[in-house]
């Protein structure tokens, strides 16, 4: 389904309103991203991105990225009130 910019903006505003009070990362992350991609008109997450992608960090330890769309998007999120620098650090230390 091809959407014009006004429809995408409208869907994004509705999505933002619906999710503005979400605070529990582990319990809502997959629903959040599946619904986020619907802003763009029927994009199926399972054809683009993977949840909990296992990665090797630069120090050779193993970790997980919350959502990974190769070459496009990397998401490491935190629950409301958590340190966002930790998310940035987690997202930046893999190869």
Order of alpha helices (4+ residues) and beta strands (2+ residues): alpha-alpha-beta-beta-beta-alpha
